[in-house]
Amino acid sequence: GGEFTLSELNGKKNVLLYFQEGIMCPPCWTQQVDLEKQKAQFDAMDTQIVMITVDPPEALAQAKAQYGIKDILLYDNSLIASSKYGVLQDSMHPGERPGHVFVLIDKSGTIIWRFSAYQPPKNGDHHSGGTGTMYVAVDYVIGNVKNALSSQGAA
């Protein structure tokens, strides 16, 4: 309910954008639940998690309640954010849904880390033979966020 812009957090917080495939991907929701369990670590890094997907707002509200999600959940129906951050090609549904991708933006608005959990197959057919996972170990995410922020002096 409402609009969100990164500029609201400019100079105040680092932002970890978490693009995910949506309602039909239970591991994507488990990922968010597990990230939120480590909220204290993200708070210590002055980092806000923002989850982004493309399902209808009513379905997202229901999933958010079902999984107990508290962080910001954005509905990218126009695919503007997904296109801007180049996450539509990192997907089992290229051009339609974002894949399982993390993008870390520091307080100045600079992307300082990006990780895609999906690797398309060499034959280019996104629906067969791709590799990757729909869940990334939270310790891996936290470690990379810490490293990226410390190398930028942004922590």
C-alpha positions in Angstrom: 0.0 0.0 0.0 1.8 3.1 -1.2 4.9 4.0 -3.1 8.6 3.5 -2.1 11.7 5.2 -3.5 15.3 4.5 -2.7 15.9 8.2 -2.4 13.9 8.1 0.9 16.8 6.2 2.4 19.6 8.1 0.6 22.2 9.1 3.1 20.3 7.3 5.9 20.5 3.5 5.2 22.2 1.0 3.0 19.6 -1.0 1.1 19.7 -4.7 0.2 17.2 -5.3 -2.6 16.1 -8.9 -2.7 14.4 -9.7 -6.0 12.5 -13.0 -5.9 10.3 -15.1 -8.2 7.1 -14.7 -6.3 4.2 -16.6 -4.8 5.0 -19.9 -6.6 8.5 -20.1 -5.0 8.3 -21.2 -1.3 12.1 -21.1 -0.9 12.1 -17.5 -1.9 9.7 -16.7 1.0 11.7 -18.8 3.4 14.8 -16.8 2.3 13.1 -13.6 3.4 11.9 -15.1 6.7 15.5 -16.2 7.4 16.9 -12.8 6.5 14.5 -11.2 8.9 15.6 -13.6 11.7 19.0 -11.9 11.3 17.6 -8.4 11.5 19.9 -7.4 14.3 22.9 -8.1 12.1 21.5 -6.0 9.2 20.6 -3.2 11.6 24.2 -3.3 12.9 25.3 -2.7 9.3 22.7 0.1 8.9 21.0 -1.9 6.1 17.3 -2.1 5.2 16.1 -5.2 3.4 13.6 -4.6 0.6 12.0 -7.6 -1.1 10.7 -7.1 -4.7 8.5 -9.4 -6.8 5.7 -9.1 -9.4 2.7 -10.9 -8.1 -0.6 -9.0 -7.5 -0.7 -6.9 -4.3 -3.6 -9.0 -2.8 -1.6 -12.2 -3.3 1.5 -10.6 -1.8 -0.4 -9.3 1.2 -1.7 -12.8 1.8 1.8 -14.4 1.5 3.3 -11.6 3.7 0.8 -12.5 6.4 1.3 -16.2 5.9 5.0 -16.1 6.3 5.0 -13.3 8.9 7.1 -11.0 6.7 7.7 -7.6 8.4 10.2 -5.9 6.1 9.3 -3.8 3.0 7.7 -5.9 0.2 7.4 -4.1 -3.2 5.1 -5.0 -6.1 6.9 -4.4 -9.4 4.1 -5.0 -11.8 5.5 -2.8 -14.5 8.9 -4.5 -14.2 10.6 -1.1 -14.0 12.8 -1.9 -10.9 13.5 -5.5 -12.2 14.6 -4.1 -15.6 16.6 -1.2 -14.0 18.6 -3.7 -11.9 19.0 -6.3 -14.7 17.4 -9.2 -12.8 14.9 -10.4 -15.5 17.6 -12.3 -17.3 18.6 -14.1 -14.1 15.4 -16.0 -14.0 13.7 -19.3 -14.9 11.0 -16.9 -16.4 13.2 -14.5 -18.4 11.5 -11.2 -19.1 8.5 -12.0 -17.0 9.8 -12.3 -13.4 12.9 -11.4 -11.5 15.2 -14.2 -10.5 16.6 -14.8 -7.0 19.0 -11.8 -7.0 20.5 -9.6 -4.3 21.6 -6.0 -5.0 23.3 -4.0 -2.2 23.1 -0.2 -2.5 25.2 2.0 -0.2 24.0 5.2 1.4 25.2 7.2 -1.5 23.1 5.2 -4.0 25.9 3.2 -5.5 25.6 -0.5 -6.2 28.4 -2.2 -4.3 27.5 -5.9 -4.5 25.3 -8.0 -6.7 24.6 -11.7 -6.5 22.4 -13.9 -8.7 21.6 -17.4 -7.5 20.5 -18.4 -11.1 22.9 -19.3 -13.9 21.3 -19.9 -17.3 22.3 -22.9 -19.2 24.9 -22.6 -22.0 22.2 -23.5 -24.6 20.2 -20.4 -23.7 17.0 -22.3 -22.8 16.2 -20.8 -19.4 13.7 -23.6 -18.6 16.1 -26.5 -19.0 19.5 -27.1 -17.6 20.0 -23.9 -15.7 21.9 -24.1 -12.4 21.5 -22.3 -9.2 19.3 -22.2 -6.2 16.2 -20.5 -4.9 17.8 -20.1 -1.5 21.1 -18.6 -0.6 22.7 -19.2 2.8 22.0 -16.2 5.0 25.5 -16.3 6.4 26.8 -16.0 2.8 24.6 -12.9 2.2 25.6 -11.3 5.5 29.3 -12.0 4.9 29.1 -10.4 1.5 27.2 -7.4 2.7 29.7 -6.9 5.5 32.6 -7.2 3.0 31.1 -4.9 0.5 30.3 -2.2 3.1 33.7 -2.4 4.8 35.5 -2.2 1.5 33.5 1.0 0.7 33.8 2.4 4.2 30.0 2.4 4.2 29.3 0.3 7.3 
